[in-house]
Amino acid sequence: MLKAVILNDTRGDNHFGCFRVMRVIEEKLAEKGITVRATSLVRNDWEKDRNFLAAMAQSDIIVINGEGTLHHGAKAGERLLKVVDHPVRGTKPVVLINTLYQENPATWDRYLDKMALIATRDSWSAEVVREQIGRQVTFVPDLSLAEGMLAEQPAKRELLTIGDSISKEISRELLAIASTYPEARLLPITTTIKASKPHFPQPLKAMREAYIRLHAANFARRHGNVLFNKTEADFIDDLKRSYLHVTGRFHSICFCLFTQTPFLALDSNSWKIEALLNDLDLGKSRLITLTDLRERLADPDSRAYSDTERQKIEDGLAQCKLKADQVFDEIRSIAENARI
């Protein structure tokens, strides 16, 4: 079999969207006859990771899972792209997939030039890269959507579920709103409120995990309406019980799409949510501000997808499934040709 390594394994953040994306990537590679020899966790200093470098030396292709890392010149983003210049890479092809690309310095163009394939997760990012390096770039909506629509639907949706945001201000407001509706439940897309630090060395990592467990237990005692889930499947089941989900999280929107759960979205730290809605031709009607939130919660039209919205989501996810398969076919071809 062909062998790959993956940079930016985001499962370290205990985030159900990231769990799903990484599972899809690994399964799609396996379908194409490519086995994953090693992954480098999000924010890991992979250049000092001897085990990862050893696996990379024996691999046929290097896959960068861009996700939401490559925007506004983030150091973590450049750390991923620099793999094209690493001596252990040699002449192995590097592919950048499932990536946002927004407002990055022109000096990054030299990294992009060395990629064998670039597949962004939105059309705006694809256009930026095209303009900067003058080559064709494909886009596939986030790979959490690559399995298409869930077929089965619940008999009854009875909950208002409230998510969170990377913005502390928005998260505080969402928490306050969740406490004012009897049917509301706080539903984070992460296993806990506090983030793990997978790149921390031991024993700091173990201390951080102990603190997170203690914080989660105390939070649940203070807020009896919180739904902490341990698995992606449980998170999906709670969404399927929801007549409306309110969130500032990009991947929560993705889950709402394939579970057919109506949503209201608060903008994030990049154009990722707006770009996704644009690519699915859903417009901005479900993208709101904190100022408008309470009014929109009282609007019955927010509580169900229109027939037009439903059809656009179904068509968009079918295209996502098809385009994702095409991208992984191309990755297989690149890896095979590199062996010749």
C-alpha positions in Angstrom: 0.0 0.0 0.0 0.9 3.6 -0.4 1.9 5.4 2.8 0.9 8.9 4.0 1.5 11.1 7.0 -1.0 13.8 8.1 -0.1 17.2 9.5 -2.6 19.0 11.7 -4.5 16.2 13.3 -7.1 18.4 15.0 -8.6 15.6 17.1 -6.4 16.8 20.0 -9.0 19.5 20.6 -11.7 17.0 21.6 -14.0 18.6 19.0 -16.6 16.5 17.3 -16.2 18.3 14.0 -12.5 17.6 14.0 -13.1 14.0 15.0 -15.3 13.6 12.0 -13.0 15.4 9.6 -10.0 13.3 10.6 -12.1 10.1 10.4 -13.2 11.0 6.9 -9.7 11.8 5.7 -8.3 8.5 7.0 -11.2 6.5 5.6 -11.0 8.2 2.2 -7.3 7.6 2.0 -7.8 3.9 3.0 -10.4 3.5 0.3 -7.8 4.7 -2.2 -5.2 2.2 -0.9 -3.2 4.7 1.2 -2.4 3.9 4.8 -1.7 6.6 7.4 1.7 5.9 9.1 1.5 8.8 11.5 -0.3 12.1 12.3 1.0 15.3 13.9 -1.5 16.7 16.4 -2.7 20.3 16.1 -0.1 22.8 17.3 2.5 20.1 17.7 6.0 21.1 16.9 6.3 18.4 14.3 9.9 19.5 13.3 11.1 18.2 16.7 8.9 15.1 16.7 11.4 12.3 15.9 8.7 9.6 15.5 6.7 11.7 13.0 9.8 12.6 11.0 10.8 9.0 10.8 7.3 8.1 9.5 7.5 11.0 7.0 10.8 9.7 5.7 9.1 6.4 4.9 6.0 7.9 3.4 4.9 8.4 -0.2 2.9 11.6 0.3 2.4 14.3 3.0 -1.2 15.5 3.6 -1.8 18.8 5.3 -5.3 19.1 6.8 -5.7 22.9 6.7 -9.1 23.3 8.4 -9.4 26.8 10.0 -5.7 27.2 10.7 -4.5 29.2 7.6 -5.9 32.7 8.1 -4.5 36.1 9.1 -0.9 35.0 8.9 -1.2 32.7 12.0 2.2 31.2 13.0 0.5 27.8 13.4 -0.5 28.0 9.7 3.0 28.8 8.5 4.4 26.0 10.6 2.3 23.5 8.6 3.2 24.9 5.2 7.0 24.9 6.0 7.0 21.1 5.6 7.6 21.7 1.8 11.1 23.0 2.7 12.0 20.3 5.3 14.9 18.0 4.3 13.1 14.9 5.4 10.4 15.7 2.9 12.9 15.3 0.0 10.9 15.2 -3.2 7.7 13.7 -1.7 4.5 15.4 -2.9 2.7 17.6 -0.4 -1.0 18.2 -0.7 -3.0 20.8 1.2 -6.7 19.9 1.6 -9.8 21.0 3.5 -8.4 24.4 4.1 -9.5 28.0 4.7 -7.2 30.5 3.3 -7.8 34.2 4.2 -5.6 37.3 4.6 -2.2 35.6 4.7 1.1 37.3 3.8 2.4 37.1 0.2 5.5 35.5 1.5 3.5 32.3 1.9 3.0 32.0 -1.8 6.4 30.2 -2.1 5.0 27.4 0.1 1.8 27.1 -2.0 3.9 27.0 -5.2 5.4 23.7 -4.0 2.1 21.9 -3.3 1.2 19.1 -5.6 -2.5 19.8 -4.9 -4.4 22.5 -3.1 -8.1 21.9 -2.3 -9.7 24.6 -0.2 -13.0 24.2 1.7 -14.7 27.3 0.3 -14.7 29.1 -3.0 -13.5 32.4 -1.6 -10.3 30.8 -0.3 -9.9 29.0 -3.7 -10.1 32.4 -5.5 -7.5 34.0 -3.2 -5.0 31.2 -3.8 -5.7 31.3 -7.6 -5.0 35.0 -7.7 -1.8 34.7 -5.6 -0.1 31.8 -7.3 -1.8 31.8 -10.7 -2.9 28.1 -10.8 -6.0 26.1 -10.7 -7.4 25.4 -7.2 -10.4 23.2 -6.4 -12.7 23.6 -3.5 -14.8 21.0 -1.6 -17.0 22.2 1.3 -15.7 21.0 4.7 -15.0 17.2 4.8 -17.3 16.8 7.7 -20.0 17.1 5.0 -18.5 14.5 2.7 -20.7 11.6 3.8 -23.9 13.5 2.7 -27.2 13.8 4.4 -28.2 11.6 7.2 -31.2 9.5 6.0 -33.0 8.8 9.2 -35.0 11.6 11.0 -36.3 11.8 14.5 -40.0 11.6 15.2 -40.0 14.8 17.3 -37.7 17.8 17.7 -38.5 19.4 21.1 -35.3 21.1 22.3 -33.7 24.6 21.7 -30.0 23.8 21.8 -27.5 26.5 22.4 -23.8 26.0 21.4 -20.8 28.2 22.0 -18.2 30.2 20.2 -14.5 30.8 20.2 -15.5 34.4 21.3 -15.8 34.6 25.0 -18.3 37.4 24.8 -20.6 35.5 22.5 -20.2 32.3 24.6 -21.3 34.3 27.7 -24.3 35.6 25.9 -25.3 32.2 24.6 -25.0 30.8 28.1 -27.3 33.5 29.5 -29.9 32.8 26.8 -29.8 29.1 27.4 -30.9 29.8 31.0 -33.9 31.7 30.0 -35.8 29.1 28.0 -37.3 26.0 29.7 -36.7 23.8 26.7 -33.2 25.1 26.1 -30.1 23.0 26.5 -26.5 24.1 26.3 -24.9 21.8 23.7 -21.1 22.3 23.2 -19.5 20.7 20.1 -16.5 19.9 22.3 -16.4 17.2 25.0 -15.8 19.9 27.7 -15.9 23.7 27.8 -12.2 24.0 28.5 -9.9 23.1 25.6 -7.3 20.4 25.9 -3.7 21.2 25.2 -2.4 18.1 23.3 0.9 19.8 22.5 1.8 20.3 26.2 4.6 18.1 27.5 3.9 15.7 30.3 3.2 16.2 33.2 1.6 19.5 32.2 -0.7 17.7 29.8 -2.0 15.4 32.5 -2.5 18.3 34.9 -4.4 20.2 32.2 -6.7 17.1 31.6 -7.3 16.8 35.4 -8.3 20.5 35.6 -10.6 20.1 32.6 -12.5 17.2 34.1 -12.9 19.1 37.4 -14.1 22.2 35.6 -16.6 20.1 33.5 -18.0 18.5 36.7 -18.4 21.9 38.4 -19.9 23.5 35.3 -22.5 20.7 35.0 -23.5 21.2 38.7 -23.9 25.0 38.2 -25.7 24.6 34.8 -28.1 21.7 35.0 -29.2 22.2 31.4 -25.8 21.4 29.8 -25.4 18.4 27.5 -21.8 17.2 27.6 -21.3 14.4 25.0 -18.5 11.9 24.9 -19.0 10.8 21.2 -19.8 12.3 17.9 -22.8 10.0 17.6 -24.3 11.3 20.9 -23.8 14.9 19.8 -25.6 14.1 16.6 -28.5 12.5 18.5 -28.9 15.7 20.6 -28.9 17.8 17.5 -31.6 15.6 16.0 -33.7 16.3 19.0 -33.4 20.1 18.3 -36.0 22.2 16.6 -33.3 25.0 16.4 -29.6 25.2 17.2 -27.8 28.5 17.9 -24.1 28.6 17.6 -20.9 30.5 16.7 -19.1 27.3 15.7 -18.4 26.5 12.1 -18.5 22.7 12.5 -21.8 22.9 14.5 -23.3 24.5 11.3 -21.9 21.6 9.3 -23.6 19.1 11.6 -26.8 21.1 11.4 -26.7 20.7 7.6 -26.3 17.0 7.4 -28.7 16.3 10.3 -31.3 18.7 8.8 -31.4 20.7 12.0 -32.4 24.4 11.5 -29.8 26.8 12.9 -28.9 30.4 13.6 -25.2 31.3 13.3 -23.1 34.0 14.9 -20.1 34.9 12.9 -16.6 33.6 13.8 -13.0 34.8 13.6 -12.8 34.3 9.8 -15.2 34.2 6.8 -15.6 30.4 7.2 -19.3 30.3 8.2 -20.4 33.0 5.7 -18.4 31.4 2.9 -20.0 28.0 3.6 -23.5 29.4 3.4 -22.5 31.3 0.3 -21.2 28.1 -1.4 -24.4 26.3 -0.6 -26.4 29.3 -1.9 -28.2 29.7 1.4 -27.6 33.4 1.7 -27.2 35.3 5.0 -30.7 34.9 6.5 -29.4 32.5 9.2 -26.2 34.5 9.9 -27.1 36.9 12.7 -25.7 39.2 15.4 -26.0 39.1 19.1 -28.2 42.2 18.9 -30.7 40.3 16.7 -30.6 37.0 18.5 -33.4 37.2 21.0 -35.7 38.7 18.3 -34.9 35.9 15.9 -35.5 33.2 18.6 -39.1 34.5 18.8 -39.5 34.2 15.0 -41.3 30.9 14.1 -39.7 31.1 10.6 -36.3 30.4 12.1 -37.5 27.1 13.4 -37.7 25.2 10.2 -35.9 25.0 6.9 -37.9 26.2 3.9 -38.4 23.8 1.1 -35.9 25.8 -0.9 -33.3 25.7 1.8 -33.8 22.0 2.2 -33.3 21.3 -1.5 -30.2 23.5 -1.6 -28.7 21.7 1.3 -29.4 18.3 -0.2 -28.0 19.2 -3.5 -24.9 20.9 -1.9 -24.1 17.9 0.2 -24.4 15.5 -2.7 -21.9 17.6 -4.6 -19.6 17.7 -1.6 -19.6 13.9 -1.5 -18.8 13.7 -5.2 -16.1 16.3 -5.1 -14.4 14.9 -2.0 -14.1 11.5 -3.7 -12.5 13.2 -6.8 -10.0 14.9 -4.6 -8.9 11.7 -2.9 -8.7 10.0 -6.4 -6.3 12.8 -7.3 -4.3 12.3 -4.1 -4.0 8.6 -5.0 -2.8 9.5 -8.5 -0.2 11.9 -7.1 1.2 9.4 -4.7 1.4 6.7 -7.3 3.2 8.9 -9.8 5.7 10.0 -7.2 6.7 6.3 -6.8 7.5 5.9 -10.4 
